[in-house]
Structure formats: structure tokens, C-alpha cells
Amino acid sequence: MDSPRLCARCTLTVSLLTFRQRFDDRYRTGKDGTGKWAEYQTRVRYRILPGLD
């Protein structure tokens, strides 16, 4: 019985994290400029969870 709830929670969590990552990309590119944000992205490879590409 708990499996559908767990699946829904995981789906919601991944959706929110993905939305946040895309929002951060747009916001930081506009605020810091393309060059600085691109430099940051090359230094920090992970996007959503530290250690995962």
C-alpha cells in the first residue's frame, strides 16, 4: 500500500529539484552574466545532487 505513495513522493521531489535547477540556470545567467555562470558550471559538474552528474 505504501508503494504508490512512495512513488508519488519521489516523482514530486525529482520534479521540484529539476524545476529548481532550471530556474537557477536562468536566474544566475541573467544576474552573473553568461561567462561567470559558465565558469561556475564547468567547476561544479553536478546539478541537482552533489556528486551526481
N, C-alpha and C positions, 0 to 999 in steps of 0.2 A: 504493500500500500504506500510506502514511503518513496518508492522509486519515481513515480510521476512528479512528486513534489521536489525531489532532489534534482531531477532533470530540468524542471521549470526554474529552479533557483540557479542552477549552473548556466542555463541559457540566458537568464536575465543578467547575471553577473558578467558573462562574456560580452553581452550586448552593451552594457553600460561602460565597461572598460574600453571596448572598441570605439564607442562614441566619444569617450573622453580623449582617447589618443588622437582621433581625427580632429577634435576641437582644438587640442593643444597644438597640433601641427599648423592649423590655420592661424590661431591666435599668435603663436610665437613667431611665425614667419612675418606677420604684419607688424608686430612690435619690435622684434630684434633685427629684422631685415633678412633677406634670403641667405646672405653669406654667413652670418653668425649662427643662424639656425642649422644650416647645412653642416657647418663645422661641428656643432654640438651633436648632430645626428651621426656623423662619422666616428666621433669619440665614444658615444653611448649607443651601442648597437641594438639593445633591447628596446622594445616599445611599451609593452603592457606589463609584463612581469620581469623583474630583474633576473638576468641570467638566461632568459629565453629569447632567441632571435625572432 
